[in-house]
Amino acid sequence: MSRMIKVWDVPTRLFHWTMLPVFAGLWFTGEQGGDWMEWHLRLGMLMLVLLLFRVLWGLCGSQTARFSSFLAGPARIRAYLAGQLPVTAQPGHNPLGGWMVLALLLALLLQAGLGLFAADVNSYLYDGPLKVLIDGELAEQVTGWHKSSFDVLLLLAAVHVLAVLFYKVGRNTDLVRPMLSGMKALPADAAPLRFAPLWLALVLLLLVALLVFGGVPWLAASMAA
């Protein structure tokens, strides 16, 4: 017997679904170039805010959002692959999905970090906000890395989508609906999960937004002076 239990909090779900249009917008504006790069920069800063928030939420957020709850060691991964890991032992991300989350976060953070120092090699009107901290030759190299790392991101995103489809078709497990509703069918004797208060998420998001949208331009201006 099973019952519907809340497994995903609102901040985690909002992060997940907000990243999708932001990522698509960055892809589109980057491909278009020209004056679209102004929006590319804005979306890049927004993505950095979201990513830094998710890192903090992974340290002090709700139980299923914490890295400590879903980054499994080799023994747990082997048990999961052998079908010996109870669903209550990993109510949120499964052991493989947890490491995919970390891989995506690290790849996105690298992409956003490189973008801060990248140069607009076509017009130099929309350089990354911290491009002034490095010389022009290095900035152009960083731009190349920024473009190349996007291919890695696309690969990881494709693997993520294929994994979701595999679980839906191959294992009859819907991973999308719980991330929309926050609810998941678990055994009736499953223990309630611990959730961090919403105000904590709002405070963390505000602090990160101030750091990115206020601190990055201040750093660039102070170093350029």
VEXDREN-2710 file (C-alpha; in Angstrom, 1 decimal):
% VEXDREN-2710
k/r/px/py/pz
1/MET/0.0/0.0/0.0
2/SER/1.3/3.5/-0.8
3/ARG/0.2/7.0/-0.2
4/MET/1.1/10.4/-1.7
5/ILE/3.8/12.2/0.2
6/LYS/5.4/15.5/-0.4
7/VAL/9.0/15.0/-1.6
8/TRP/9.9/18.3/-3.4
9/ASP/9.5/21.8/-1.9
10/VAL/8.5/24.9/-3.8
11/PRO/12.0/26.4/-4.0
12/THR/13.5/23.3/-5.6
13/ARG/10.6/23.0/-8.1
14/LEU/10.7/26.6/-9.0
15/PHE/14.5/26.4/-9.6
16/HIS/14.1/23.3/-11.7
17/TRP/11.4/24.8/-14.0
18/THR/12.8/28.3/-14.1
19/MET/16.2/27.0/-15.4
20/LEU/14.5/25.6/-18.5
21/PRO/13.4/28.9/-20.1
22/VAL/16.5/30.6/-18.9
23/PHE/18.7/28.0/-20.5
24/ALA/16.7/28.1/-23.7
25/GLY/16.9/31.9/-23.7
26/LEU/20.6/31.9/-23.3
27/TRP/20.9/29.4/-26.1
28/PHE/18.8/31.5/-28.4
29/THR/20.4/34.9/-27.6
30/GLY/23.9/33.4/-27.9
31/GLU/23.1/32.0/-31.3
32/GLN/21.6/35.2/-32.6
33/GLY/24.4/37.5/-31.4
34/GLY/24.4/41.2/-32.1
35/ASP/22.1/43.2/-29.8
36/TRP/20.7/40.0/-28.5
37/MET/23.9/39.7/-26.5
38/GLU/22.5/42.3/-24.1
39/TRP/19.8/39.9/-23.1
40/HIS/22.3/37.1/-23.1
41/LEU/24.2/38.9/-20.4
42/ARG/21.1/39.6/-18.4
43/LEU/20.0/36.0/-18.6
44/GLY/23.5/34.8/-17.7
45/MET/23.4/36.9/-14.5
46/LEU/20.0/35.5/-13.7
47/MET/21.2/32.0/-14.2
48/LEU/24.2/32.6/-11.9
49/VAL/21.8/33.8/-9.2
50/LEU/19.7/30.6/-9.6
51/LEU/22.7/28.4/-9.5
52/LEU/24.3/30.0/-6.4
53/PHE/20.9/29.8/-4.7
54/ARG/20.6/26.1/-5.5
55/VAL/24.1/25.4/-4.1
56/LEU/23.1/27.1/-0.9
57/TRP/19.8/25.3/-0.8
58/GLY/21.7/22.1/-1.3
59/LEU/23.6/22.8/1.9
60/CYS/20.9/24.1/4.2
61/GLY/17.5/23.5/2.4
62/SER/14.9/20.8/2.7
63/GLN/15.9/17.2/3.1
64/THR/15.5/16.0/-0.5
65/ALA/17.2/19.2/-1.8
66/ARG/20.4/18.6/0.2
67/PHE/23.4/17.2/-1.5
68/SER/24.0/15.0/1.6
69/SER/20.7/13.2/0.9
70/PHE/21.1/12.4/-2.7
71/LEU/24.9/12.1/-3.4
72/ALA/25.3/8.3/-2.8
73/GLY/28.4/6.3/-2.4
74/PRO/29.4/3.2/-4.5
75/ALA/27.7/0.8/-2.1
76/ARG/24.3/2.5/-2.4
77/ILE/24.7/2.9/-6.2
78/ARG/25.3/-0.8/-6.5
79/ALA/22.3/-1.6/-4.3
80/TYR/20.2/0.6/-6.4
81/LEU/21.3/-0.9/-9.7
82/ALA/20.6/-4.4/-8.2
83/GLY/17.1/-3.3/-7.1
84/GLN/18.0/-3.7/-3.4
85/LEU/17.6/-0.1/-2.3
86/PRO/14.2/0.6/-0.8
87/VAL/12.4/3.7/-2.4
88/THR/12.2/5.1/1.1
89/ALA/16.0/5.2/1.4
90/GLN/16.1/7.7/-1.5
91/PRO/12.7/9.4/-1.7
92/GLY/14.0/12.3/-3.9
93/HIS/16.7/11.8/-6.5
94/ASN/17.8/8.2/-7.0
95/PRO/21.6/7.6/-6.6
96/LEU/22.3/8.0/-10.3
97/GLY/20.0/11.0/-10.7
98/GLY/21.7/12.7/-7.8
99/TRP/25.1/12.6/-9.4
100/MET/23.5/13.9/-12.7
101/VAL/22.2/16.8/-10.7
102/LEU/25.6/17.6/-9.4
103/ALA/27.2/17.2/-12.9
104/LEU/24.6/19.6/-14.4
105/LEU/25.1/22.2/-11.6
106/LEU/28.9/22.1/-11.9
107/ALA/28.8/22.4/-15.7
108/LEU/26.3/25.3/-15.5
109/LEU/28.4/27.1/-12.9
110/LEU/31.5/26.7/-15.1
111/GLN/29.6/28.0/-18.1
112/ALA/28.3/31.0/-16.1
113/GLY/31.7/31.7/-14.6
114/LEU/33.4/31.7/-17.9
115/GLY/30.7/34.0/-19.2
116/LEU/31.6/36.6/-16.6
117/PHE/35.1/37.0/-18.2
118/ALA/34.1/36.4/-21.9
119/ALA/34.5/39.0/-24.6
120/ASP/32.0/40.0/-27.3
121/VAL/34.5/39.3/-30.1
122/ASN/32.1/40.7/-32.7
123/SER/31.3/44.1/-31.4
124/TYR/32.9/44.3/-27.9
125/LEU/29.7/46.1/-26.8
126/TYR/28.5/43.3/-24.6
127/ASP/31.6/41.9/-22.8
128/GLY/31.2/39.9/-19.7
129/PRO/31.0/42.1/-16.6
130/LEU/34.4/40.9/-15.3
131/LYS/36.2/40.9/-18.6
132/VAL/38.0/44.1/-17.5
133/LEU/39.9/42.1/-15.0
134/ILE/41.9/40.1/-17.6
135/ASP/43.7/41.1/-20.8
136/GLY/42.1/40.9/-24.2
137/GLU/43.9/37.8/-25.4
138/LEU/42.9/35.8/-22.4
139/ALA/39.3/37.1/-22.6
140/GLU/39.1/35.8/-26.2
141/GLN/40.4/32.4/-25.0
142/VAL/37.8/32.4/-22.3
143/THR/35.2/33.1/-24.9
144/GLY/36.3/30.1/-26.8
145/TRP/36.0/27.9/-23.7
146/HIS/32.6/29.4/-22.9
147/LYS/31.4/28.3/-26.4
148/SER/33.0/24.9/-26.2
149/SER/31.6/24.1/-22.7
150/PHE/28.1/24.7/-24.0
151/ASP/28.4/21.6/-26.1
152/VAL/29.1/19.6/-22.9
153/LEU/26.0/21.2/-21.4
154/LEU/23.9/20.1/-24.3
155/LEU/25.2/16.6/-24.0
156/LEU/24.4/16.5/-20.3
157/ALA/20.9/18.0/-20.9
158/ALA/20.3/15.3/-23.6
159/VAL/21.3/12.5/-21.2
160/HIS/19.0/14.0/-18.5
161/VAL/16.0/14.1/-20.9
162/LEU/16.7/10.5/-22.1
163/ALA/17.0/9.3/-18.5
164/VAL/13.6/10.8/-17.7
165/LEU/12.1/9.1/-20.8
166/PHE/13.8/5.8/-19.9
167/TYR/12.2/5.8/-16.4
168/LYS/8.8/6.7/-17.9
169/VAL/8.8/4.1/-20.6
170/GLY/11.2/1.4/-19.3
171/ARG/10.3/1.5/-15.6
172/ASN/6.9/3.1/-15.6
173/THR/8.1/5.8/-13.2
174/ASP/7.0/9.3/-13.8
175/LEU/9.8/11.7/-12.7
176/VAL/8.1/14.8/-14.2
177/ARG/4.8/14.9/-12.3
178/PRO/6.4/14.8/-8.8
179/MET/8.6/17.8/-9.8
180/LEU/5.5/19.6/-10.8
181/SER/3.2/18.8/-7.9
182/GLY/5.8/18.0/-5.2
183/MET/4.0/14.8/-4.4
184/LYS/5.2/11.2/-4.9
185/ALA/3.7/7.8/-4.2
186/LEU/5.7/6.2/-1.4
187/PRO/5.0/3.2/0.9
188/ALA/2.4/4.0/3.5
189/ASP/4.9/3.5/6.3
190/ALA/7.4/6.1/4.8
191/ALA/8.5/8.6/7.4
192/PRO/7.6/12.3/6.7
193/LEU/10.4/14.3/5.2
194/ARG/11.9/17.5/6.6
195/PHE/11.3/20.8/4.8
196/ALA/13.1/24.1/5.3
197/PRO/10.9/27.2/5.8
198/LEU/10.1/29.2/2.7
199/TRP/11.4/32.4/4.3
200/LEU/14.9/30.9/4.4
201/ALA/14.7/30.3/0.6
202/LEU/13.6/33.9/0.1
203/VAL/16.5/35.3/2.3
204/LEU/19.1/33.2/0.5
205/LEU/17.7/34.2/-2.9
206/LEU/17.8/37.9/-2.0
207/LEU/21.4/37.7/-0.7
208/VAL/22.6/35.9/-3.8
209/ALA/20.8/38.4/-6.1
210/LEU/22.4/41.3/-4.2
211/LEU/25.8/39.6/-4.5
212/VAL/25.5/39.0/-8.3
213/PHE/23.6/42.0/-9.5
214/GLY/25.3/44.4/-7.0
215/GLY/28.6/42.9/-6.1
216/VAL/29.8/41.8/-9.6
217/PRO/29.3/45.3/-11.2
218/TRP/30.9/46.9/-8.1
219/LEU/33.9/44.6/-8.4
220/ALA/34.3/45.4/-12.1
221/ALA/34.0/49.1/-11.6
222/SER/36.4/49.2/-8.7
223/MET/39.1/47.2/-10.5
224/ALA/38.7/49.2/-13.6
225/ALA/39.1/52.5/-11.8
END
